[in-house]
Amino acid sequence: MARVLVAGCGYVGTALAARLAAEGHAVWALRRSAGAPSSGATAIRADLTDVDALRRLPPRLDDVFYTASADGADDRAYRSAYVDGLRYLLAALDGHPIRRIVFTSSTGVYAQSRGEWVDEDSPAEPAHFSGKRLLEGERLLALAHFPATVVRLAGIYGPGRAGLVERVRRGEAVIPGGGPVYANRIHRDDCAGVLRHVMMLEHAAPLYVAADEEPAETAVVLRWIAERLGVSPPKVDPHEAGSRYGRTSNKRVRNARLLASGYRFRYPTFREGYGERIASGGPAGE
């Protein structure tokens, strides 16, 4: 069994920490807030930019997951979360027998916006500060002396993230005009599954993109949700540019490398993820 640190233990990290702890690994969940720790994990309350706090890490860590998220929507917050925090943690890990560090990035590093297919070999040339800071973090990790893998996650949905379904339920959703708008998703439980899978690989690649198996048109998703809810389908609005559904990052993510490594999705498309929650009577995720 491994000694594992999940640093920045938020929405995805909490699910990952609970899964690894249930399997018998010794897991420490580091987060800046005082929320309840993941089941079976030992909580560490610390800010990733607090150098003194990071000196109190448990000894002899084997595997580290960096799953931090920005606490704001500005450049300062993104730099703090994905660059400064990572730099300080890497320094604090010096001397640990690390087998691999896994860093969660985002498919937001891709600027393609005309429905292009992207994968690990596609150019990542983000125009927005958020993608630039994520890419800066990726490059910082590549320069470290630890074995490392970056996982670029698509849009995350799952328990507690109910926006899209609830907009359809309330009749507030609209289908953007002007052609297909593609979005890429991954369920929170598959995020945790992918990260665990990478940890278990003997020879992991330095980069994986992680999205489910069907980049789906927004119109298809909204109409399917409406049918399952038994409500009227959303109308097409030619004045809706689609930004709320991702037109500014309109692309299709190809996950062939991840599948070739042996990972199998619990929720291979939006239908399984949204369908499960709709059937249970609870909110589905965005």
Secondary structure, DSSP 8 states (H G I E B T S, - for coil): --EEEEES-SHHHHHHHHHHHHTT-EEEEEESS-----TT-EEEE--TT-HHHHTT--SS--EEEE----SSSSHHHHHIIIIIHHHHHHHHTTTS--SEEEEEEEGGG----SSEEE-TTS-----SHHHHHHHHHHHHHHHSSS-EEEEEE-EEEBTTB-HHHHHHHTT---EESSS--EE-EEEHHHHHHHHHHHHH-SS--SEEEE--S--EEHHHHHHHHHHHHTS----EETT--SGGGTGGG-EEE--HHHHHTT---SS-SHHHHHHHHHHHTS----
